């Protein structure tokens, strides 16, 4: 079975992003989390959705730059 949720350190290691960036994404609402007791988790679905939106935003930036250049 694939991983269902990530702890913050697992998410950072898996997606190769920094701790500060991860918490900024959470604070901005772009990365959804949930808590169980004192632990914060990021569901695999939320992580995939965050990555998809990031890729779409990056692709859009490249398209705009290509059209402008």
GIZI-V860614 format. One line per field, one symbol per residue. psi: psi as a letter, one per 20 degrees, with the letter a starting at -180 (. if undefined). burial: I if it has 16 or more other C-alpha atoms within 10 Angstrom, else O. Layout:
psi->???
burial->???
This chain:
psi->prphqqrghggghgilqrgggghghghijhoqrqqociqpqoqhghghgggghggggghhghgghhhh.
burial->OOOOIIOIOOIIOOOOOOOOOIOOOOOOOIIIIOOOOOOOIIIOOIIOOIOOOOOOOOOOOOOOOOOOO
